[in-house]
């Protein structure tokens, strides 16, 4: 969100945040990671659905709190990058080093791995 908003002049950023919060449906981020078995790459995703809570965070310029909503938003179909990475690791598809290198929040990824669930 911040990258999109920052692309506009400061005088228009509040307007852009309001427009994004009202019109955005979802954001899907993807990383391509090397497979542990060396047979190519596999995609890892993060999915954010624009709920009313996330729309408010965007509008109020509190995007730093969106990650928390993604982590608790599985009932809306959201999945954090850390949860997706943990799942790939637990299925033996990627290495632990890859999880730690690509996680936006390595501490959260470590907790998910300790719990044994994505």
Secondary structure, 3 states (H helix, E strand, C coil): CHHHHHCCCHHHHHHHHHHHHHHCCEEEEEEEEECCCCCCEEEEEEEEECCHHHHHHHHCCCHHHHHHHHHHCHHHCCECHHHHHHHHHHCCCCCHHHHHHHCCCHHHHHHHHHHCCC
